[in-house]
Amino acid sequence: MDAPKNIVGPQVAALRNGYGWSQAKLAAVCQLAGWDVSRGVIARIEGQVKWVSDTELLQLAKALKVGVPELFPPRERKFFR
């Protein structure tokens, strides 16, 4: 397997699942917020096969109603202090 392209994918999936949302639902919420994204892109982010830009991180945080640090694994959040 190739090296992961992002470290936020598993946390995005966990947050999404916490809402009981499908990947399609998260994509729809992102679209309503102004980010034209598909379910497939969400799947690639969660599967860590897509690199995530800073603006995409902001859009994901907004859609999931969390701060950007919450998108990162707990061990990485120390860098936001």
SULCOR-V512868 format. One record per backbone hydrogen bond with DSSP energy under -1.0 kcal/mol. CO is the residue of the C=O (numbers start at 1). NH is the residue of the N-H. Records with the same first field share a line. If there is no record, write none. Layout:
BEGIN
CO=NH ; NH
END
This chain:
BEGIN
8=12
9=13
10=14
11=15
12=16
13=17
14=18
15=19
16=21
22=26
23=27
24=28
25=29
26=30
27=31
28=32
29=33
30=35
31=34
35=37
38=42
39=43
40=44
41=45
42=46
43=47
44=49 ; 50
45=48
48=5
53=57
54=58
55=59
56=60
57=61
58=62
59=63
60=64
61=66
67=70
68=71
69=72
73=76
76=79
77=80
78=81
END
